Amino acid sequence: MKNLKLKSARAAFDFSQQELADKVGVSRQTISSIEKGDYNPTINLCIAICKVLGKTLDDLFWEE
């Protein structure tokens, strides 16, 4: 399932996939794969992304 919440939160900060990747210490391809739903990130990566974007785990990674 695509993670449109992550993509939306990233866009709200006007971050490119590369900028977010640099801030959390992963490759751009990792961010792309998470957004496309092709990769399930580790909990540590989820937390790092949430901290950068000012969101909670529920905000970005909980399916409704």
MMTF fields as JSON, N, C-alpha, C and O atoms, coordinates in Angstrom:
{
  "mmtfVersion": "1.0.0",
  "mmtfProducer": "UNKNOWN",
  "numBonds": 255,
  "numAtoms": 256,
  "numGroups": 64,
  "numChains": 1,
  "numModels": 1,
  "chainsPerModel": [1],
  "groupsPerChain": [64],
  "chainIdList": ["A"],
  "bondAtomList": [4, 2, 8, 6, 12, 10, 16, 14, 20, 18, 24, 22, 28, 26, 32, 30, 36, 34, 40, 38, 44, 42, 48, 46, 52, 50, 56, 54, 60, 58, 64, 62, 68, 66, 72, 70, 76, 74, 80, 78, 84, 82, 88, 86, 92, 90, 96, 94, 100, 98, 104, 102, 108, 106, 112, 110, 116, 114, 120, 118, 124, 122, 128, 126, 132, 130, 136, 134, 140, 138, 144, 142, 148, 146, 152, 150, 156, 154, 160, 158, 164, 162, 168, 166, 172, 170, 176, 174, 180, 178, 184, 182, 188, 186, 192, 190, 196, 194, 200, 198, 204, 202, 208, 206, 212, 210, 216, 214, 220, 218, 224, 222, 228, 226, 232, 230, 236, 234, 240, 238, 244, 242, 248, 246, 252, 250],
  "bondOrderList": [1, 1, 1, 1, 1, 1, 1, 1, 1, 1, 1, 1, 1, 1, 1, 1, 1, 1, 1, 1, 1, 1, 1, 1, 1, 1, 1, 1, 1, 1, 1, 1, 1, 1, 1, 1, 1, 1, 1, 1, 1, 1, 1, 1, 1, 1, 1, 1, 1, 1, 1, 1, 1, 1, 1, 1, 1, 1, 1, 1, 1, 1, 1],
  "groupList": [{"groupName": "MET", "atomNameList": ["N", "CA", "C", "O"], "elementList": ["N", "C", "C", "O"], "formalChargeList": [0, 0, 0, 0], "bondAtomList": [1, 0, 2, 1, 3, 2], "bondOrderList": [1, 1, 2], "singleLetterCode": "M", "chemCompType": "L-PEPTIDE LINKING"}, {"groupName": "LYS", "atomNameList": ["N", "CA", "C", "O"], "elementList": ["N", "C", "C", "O"], "formalChargeList": [0, 0, 0, 0], "bondAtomList": [1, 0, 2, 1, 3, 2], "bondOrderList": [1, 1, 2], "singleLetterCode": "K", "chemCompType": "L-PEPTIDE LINKING"}, {"groupName": "ASN", "atomNameList": ["N", "CA", "C", "O"], "elementList": ["N", "C", "C", "O"], "formalChargeList": [0, 0, 0, 0], "bondAtomList": [1, 0, 2, 1, 3, 2], "bondOrderList": [1, 1, 2], "singleLetterCode": "N", "chemCompType": "L-PEPTIDE LINKING"}, {"groupName": "LEU", "atomNameList": ["N", "CA", "C", "O"], "elementList": ["N", "C", "C", "O"], "formalChargeList": [0, 0, 0, 0], "bondAtomList": [1, 0, 2, 1, 3, 2], "bondOrderList": [1, 1, 2], "singleLetterCode": "L", "chemCompType": "L-PEPTIDE LINKING"}, {"groupName": "SER", "atomNameList": ["N", "CA", "C", "O"], "elementList": ["N", "C", "C", "O"], "formalChargeList": [0, 0, 0, 0], "bondAtomList": [1, 0, 2, 1, 3, 2], "bondOrderList": [1, 1, 2], "singleLetterCode": "S", "chemCompType": "L-PEPTIDE LINKING"}, {"groupName": "ALA", "atomNameList": ["N", "CA", "C", "O"], "elementList": ["N", "C", "C", "O"], "formalChargeList": [0, 0, 0, 0], "bondAtomList": [1, 0, 2, 1, 3, 2], "bondOrderList": [1, 1, 2], "singleLetterCode": "A", "chemCompType": "L-PEPTIDE LINKING"}, {"groupName": "ARG", "atomNameList": ["N", "CA", "C", "O"], "elementList": ["N", "C", "C", "O"], "formalChargeList": [0, 0, 0, 0], "bondAtomList": [1, 0, 2, 1, 3, 2], "bondOrderList": [1, 1, 2], "singleLetterCode": "R", "chemCompType": "L-PEPTIDE LINKING"}, {"groupName": "PHE", "atomNameList": ["N", "CA", "C", "O"], "elementList": ["N", "C", "C", "O"], "formalChargeList": [0, 0, 0, 0], "bondAtomList": [1, 0, 2, 1, 3, 2], "bondOrderList": [1, 1, 2], "singleLetterCode": "F", "chemCompType": "L-PEPTIDE LINKING"}, {"groupName": "ASP", "atomNameList": ["N", "CA", "C", "O"], "elementList": ["N", "C", "C", "O"], "formalChargeList": [0, 0, 0, 0], "bondAtomList": [1, 0, 2, 1, 3, 2], "bondOrderList": [1, 1, 2], "singleLetterCode": "D", "chemCompType": "L-PEPTIDE LINKING"}, {"groupName": "GLN", "atomNameList": ["N", "CA", "C", "O"], "elementList": ["N", "C", "C", "O"], "formalChargeList": [0, 0, 0, 0], "bondAtomList": [1, 0, 2, 1, 3, 2], "bondOrderList": [1, 1, 2], "singleLetterCode": "Q", "chemCompType": "L-PEPTIDE LINKING"}, {"groupName": "GLU", "atomNameList": ["N", "CA", "C", "O"], "elementList": ["N", "C", "C", "O"], "formalChargeList": [0, 0, 0, 0], "bondAtomList": [1, 0, 2, 1, 3, 2], "bondOrderList": [1, 1, 2], "singleLetterCode": "E", "chemCompType": "L-PEPTIDE LINKING"}, {"groupName": "VAL", "atomNameList": ["N", "CA", "C", "O"], "elementList": ["N", "C", "C", "O"], "formalChargeList": [0, 0, 0, 0], "bondAtomList": [1, 0, 2, 1, 3, 2], "bondOrderList": [1, 1, 2], "singleLetterCode": "V", "chemCompType": "L-PEPTIDE LINKING"}, {"groupName": "GLY", "atomNameList": ["N", "CA", "C", "O"], "elementList": ["N", "C", "C", "O"], "formalChargeList": [0, 0, 0, 0], "bondAtomList": [1, 0, 2, 1, 3, 2], "bondOrderList": [1, 1, 2], "singleLetterCode": "G", "chemCompType": "PEPTIDE LINKING"}, {"groupName": "THR", "atomNameList": ["N", "CA", "C", "O"], "elementList": ["N", "C", "C", "O"], "formalChargeList": [0, 0, 0, 0], "bondAtomList": [1, 0, 2, 1, 3, 2], "bondOrderList": [1, 1, 2], "singleLetterCode": "T", "chemCompType": "L-PEPTIDE LINKING"}, {"groupName": "ILE", "atomNameList": ["N", "CA", "C", "O"], "elementList": ["N", "C", "C", "O"], "formalChargeList": [0, 0, 0, 0], "bondAtomList": [1, 0, 2, 1, 3, 2], "bondOrderList": [1, 1, 2], "singleLetterCode": "I", "chemCompType": "L-PEPTIDE LINKING"}, {"groupName": "TYR", "atomNameList": ["N", "CA", "C", "O"], "elementList": ["N", "C", "C", "O"], "formalChargeList": [0, 0, 0, 0], "bondAtomList": [1, 0, 2, 1, 3, 2], "bondOrderList": [1, 1, 2], "singleLetterCode": "Y", "chemCompType": "L-PEPTIDE LINKING"}, {"groupName": "PRO", "atomNameList": ["N", "CA", "C", "O"], "elementList": ["N", "C", "C", "O"], "formalChargeList": [0, 0, 0, 0], "bondAtomList": [1, 0, 2, 1, 3, 2], "bondOrderList": [1, 1, 2], "singleLetterCode": "P", "chemCompType": "L-PEPTIDE LINKING"}, {"groupName": "CYS", "atomNameList": ["N", "CA", "C", "O"], "elementList": ["N", "C", "C", "O"], "formalChargeList": [0, 0, 0, 0], "bondAtomList": [1, 0, 2, 1, 3, 2], "bondOrderList": [1, 1, 2], "singleLetterCode": "C", "chemCompType": "L-PEPTIDE LINKING"}, {"groupName": "TRP", "atomNameList": ["N", "CA", "C", "O"], "elementList": ["N", "C", "C", "O"], "formalChargeList": [0, 0, 0, 0], "bondAtomList": [1, 0, 2, 1, 3, 2], "bondOrderList": [1, 1, 2], "singleLetterCode": "W", "chemCompType": "L-PEPTIDE LINKING"}],
  "groupTypeList": [0, 1, 2, 3, 1, 3, 1, 4, 5, 6, 5, 5, 7, 8, 7, 4, 9, 9, 10, 3, 5, 8, 1, 11, 12, 11, 4, 6, 9, 13, 14, 4, 4, 14, 10, 1, 12, 8, 15, 2, 16, 13, 14, 2, 3, 17, 14, 5, 14, 17, 1, 11, 3, 12, 1, 13, 3, 8, 8, 3, 7, 18, 10, 10],
  "groupIdList": [1, 2, 3, 4, 5, 6, 7, 8, 9, 10, 11, 12, 13, 14, 15, 16, 17, 18, 19, 20, 21, 22, 23, 24, 25, 26, 27, 28, 29, 30, 31, 32, 33, 34, 35, 36, 37, 38, 39, 40, 41, 42, 43, 44, 45, 46, 47, 48, 49, 50, 51, 52, 53, 54, 55, 56, 57, 58, 59, 60, 61, 62, 63, 64],
  "secStructList": [7, 7, 7, 2, 2, 2, 2, 2, 2, 2, 2, 2, 6, 6, 7, 7, 2, 2, 2, 2, 2, 2, 2, 2, 6, 1, 7, 2, 2, 2, 2, 2, 2, 2, 2, 2, 6, 1, 7, 7, 7, 7, 2, 2, 2, 2, 2, 2, 2, 2, 2, 2, 2, 6, 7, 7, 2, 2, 2, 2, 2, 7, 7, 7],
  "xCoordList": [0.837, 0.0, 0.885, 1.832, 0.573, 1.341, 1.215, 0.166, 2.301, 2.274, 2.124, 3.102, 0.899, 0.632, 0.748, 1.0, 0.565, 0.705, 2.146, 2.401, 3.08, 4.499, 4.822, 5.487, 4.358, 4.63, 4.05, 4.695, 2.847, 2.191, 2.946, 3.153, 3.358, 4.098, 5.439, 5.864, 6.098, 7.378, 7.173, 7.959, 6.116, 5.818, 5.468, 5.773, 4.83, 4.464, 5.699, 5.644, 6.809, 8.072, 8.859, 9.934, 8.328, 8.996, 10.339, 11.295, 10.393, 11.597, 11.488, 10.428, 12.584, 12.653, 12.888, 13.207, 12.728, 13.038, 14.495, 14.809, 15.375, 16.801, 17.052, 17.839, 16.386, 16.582, 16.132, 16.826, 14.977, 14.512, 15.465, 15.801, 15.891, 16.832, 18.113, 18.614, 18.643, 19.865, 19.656, 20.547, 18.486, 18.203, 18.067, 18.348, 17.638, 17.459, 18.535, 18.521, 19.465, 20.609, 20.35, 20.934, 19.467, 19.223, 19.351, 19.6, 19.181, 19.245, 17.895, 16.858, 17.934, 16.702, 15.809, 14.586, 16.431, 15.667, 14.875, 13.782, 15.42, 14.71, 13.444, 12.379, 13.557, 12.376, 11.351, 10.158, 11.815, 10.923, 10.205, 8.998, 10.945, 10.358, 9.325, 8.307, 9.584, 8.614, 7.338, 6.236, 7.488, 6.324, 5.524, 4.298, 6.197, 5.511, 4.926, 4.154, 5.289, 4.795, 5.567, 5.101, 6.76, 7.588, 8.528, 9.158, 8.631, 9.591, 8.978, 8.422, 9.079, 8.635, 9.855, 10.742, 9.9, 11.074, 11.136, 10.125, 12.329, 12.501, 11.832, 11.568, 11.562, 10.942, 11.857, 11.376, 13.165, 14.104, 14.043, 14.104, 13.925, 13.806, 12.473, 12.417, 11.411, 10.1, 10.173, 9.666, 10.806, 10.932, 11.756, 11.398, 12.849, 13.688, 12.91, 13.013, 12.139, 11.326, 10.3, 10.105, 9.652, 8.651, 9.258, 8.654, 10.45, 11.111, 11.402, 11.172, 11.905, 12.229, 10.975, 11.003, 9.876, 8.65, 7.675, 6.609, 8.043, 7.176, 5.851, 4.82, 5.88, 4.664, 4.841, 5.952, 3.732, 3.799, 3.823, 3.553, 4.153, 4.105, 2.7, 2.532, 1.695, 0.311, -0.002, -0.691, 0.507, 0.245, 0.735, 0.05, 1.899, 2.532, 2.441, 2.431, 2.375, 2.538, 1.38, 1.423, 0.353, -0.782, -1.836, -2.291, -2.215, -3.238, -4.609, -4.88, -5.462, -6.811, -7.791, -8.974],
  "yCoordList": [-1.184, 0.0, 1.251, 1.351, 2.178, 3.417, 4.21, 4.213, 4.88, 5.713, 7.171, 7.917, 7.559, 8.92, 9.915, 11.098, 9.441, 10.34, 10.796, 11.96, 9.903, 10.277, 11.25, 12.263, 10.942, 11.818, 13.217, 14.22, 13.276, 14.549, 15.339, 16.544, 14.654, 15.333, 15.848, 16.946, 15.057, 15.482, 16.713, 17.659, 16.696, 17.814, 19.084, 20.192, 18.921, 20.083, 20.837, 22.049, 20.129, 20.762, 21.186, 21.774, 20.891, 21.17, 20.449, 20.964, 19.235, 18.414, 17.509, 16.944, 17.373, 16.343, 15.012, 14.978, 13.93, 12.624, 12.593, 12.025, 13.192, 13.206, 13.99, 13.561, 15.138, 15.94, 15.178, 15.185, 14.523, 13.733, 12.57, 12.279, 11.918, 10.798, 11.246, 10.551, 12.397, 12.919, 13.19, 12.938, 13.701, 14.049, 12.818, 12.888, 11.695, 10.482, 9.431, 8.369, 9.711, 8.834, 7.593, 6.536, 7.727, 6.615, 7.131, 8.316, 6.243, 6.656, 7.216, 6.963, 7.972, 8.482, 7.323, 7.397, 6.249, 5.088, 4.461, 3.935, 4.517, 3.981, 4.779, 4.205, 6.109, 6.96, 6.69, 6.566, 6.601, 6.313, 4.976, 4.875, 3.962, 2.639, 2.638, 1.951, 3.406, 3.511, 4.172, 3.696, 5.265, 5.978, 5.115, 5.21, 4.281, 3.414, 2.175, 1.447, 1.929, 0.751, -0.505, -1.61, -0.349, -1.499, -1.918, -2.972, -1.099, -1.362, -0.993, 0.094, -1.899, -1.618, -1.194, -2.007, 0.067, 0.552, -0.018, -0.439, -0.021, -0.428, 0.598, 1.727, 0.198, 1.127, 2.322, 3.441, 2.096, 3.209, 4.212, 5.421, 3.721, 4.621, 5.36, 6.555, 4.667, 5.323, 6.467, 7.56, 6.207, 7.233, 8.414, 9.567, 8.138, 9.209, 10.082, 11.308, 9.449, 10.193, 11.054, 12.221, 10.478, 11.222, 12.439, 13.512, 12.282, 13.409, 14.535, 15.704, 14.192, 15.21, 15.934, 17.143, 15.197, 15.768, 16.269, 16.792, 16.109, 16.581, 15.849, 16.445, 14.564, 13.733, 12.574, 12.289, 11.904, 10.701, 9.476, 9.56, 8.335, 7.086, 6.842, 6.407, 7.123, 6.947, 7.844, 7.429, 9.075, 10.016, 9.477, 9.614, 8.876, 8.504, 7.027, 6.685, 6.152, 4.732, 3.841, 2.633, 4.402, 3.568, 3.586, 4.648, 2.394, 2.304, 2.44, 1.847, 3.216, 3.414, 2.443, 2.469],
  "zCoordList": [0.0, 0.0, 0.0, 0.779, -0.859, -0.939, 0.356, 0.999, 0.726, 1.922, 1.49, 1.428, 1.197, 0.748, 1.888, 1.658, 3.131, 4.285, 4.424, 4.736, 4.2, 4.256, 3.129, 3.345, 1.944, 0.798, 1.033, 0.729, 1.567, 1.85, 2.915, 2.772, 3.986, 5.06, 4.55, 4.907, 3.719, 3.129, 2.249, 2.302, 1.443, 0.545, 1.329, 0.887, 2.489, 3.307, 3.783, 3.992, 3.956, 4.328, 3.089, 3.205, 1.918, 0.651, 0.553, -0.027, 1.136, 1.053, -0.16, -0.431, -0.885, -1.915, -1.208, -0.019, -1.941, -1.355, -0.908, 0.138, -1.682, -1.337, -0.052, 0.791, 0.102, 1.316, 2.56, 3.577, 2.485, 3.631, 3.889, 5.037, 2.838, 2.974, 3.671, 4.556, 3.279, 3.894, 5.386, 6.197, 5.739, 7.134, 8.031, 9.227, 7.46, 8.274, 8.015, 8.638, 7.108, 6.902, 6.064, 6.306, 5.072, 4.146, 2.708, 2.487, 1.751, 0.349, -0.115, 0.497, -1.195, -1.791, -2.205, -2.088, -2.691, -3.134, -1.981, -2.194, -0.772, 0.39, 0.645, 0.872, 0.609, 0.814, -0.282, -0.006, -1.514, -2.64, -2.433, -2.652, -2.016, -1.809, -0.683, -0.774, 0.379, 1.471, 0.957, 1.229, 0.218, -0.313, -1.282, -1.324, -2.055, -3.014, -2.358, -2.982, -1.095, -0.404, -0.714, -0.433, -1.299, -1.655, -0.532, -0.614, 0.521, 1.591, 2.927, 3.082, 3.899, 5.256, 6.073, 6.331, 6.477, 7.208, 8.627, 9.189, 9.181, 10.571, 11.475, 11.061, 12.703, 13.642, 13.895, 14.069, 13.916, 14.131, 12.985, 13.211, 11.767, 10.62, 10.671, 10.382, 11.032, 11.165, 12.172, 11.92, 13.312, 14.348, 13.842, 14.082, 13.148, 12.61, 11.621, 11.655, 10.75, 9.781, 10.514, 10.174, 11.513, 12.285, 12.965, 12.973, 13.536, 14.206, 13.228, 13.538, 12.056, 11.05, 10.572, 10.344, 10.421, 9.869, 10.939, 10.614, 12.218, 13.295, 13.372, 13.684, 13.09, 13.092, 14.056, 14.503, 14.373, 15.191, 14.286, 13.088, 14.889, 14.128, 13.59, 12.451, 14.412, 13.963, 12.769, 11.837, 12.802, 11.709, 10.367, 9.353, 10.361, 9.096, 8.731, 7.548, 9.723, 9.403, 9.821, 9.583, 10.434, 10.845, 9.741, 9.315, 9.287, 8.252, 8.889, 9.932, 8.263, 8.799, 8.196, 8.535]
}
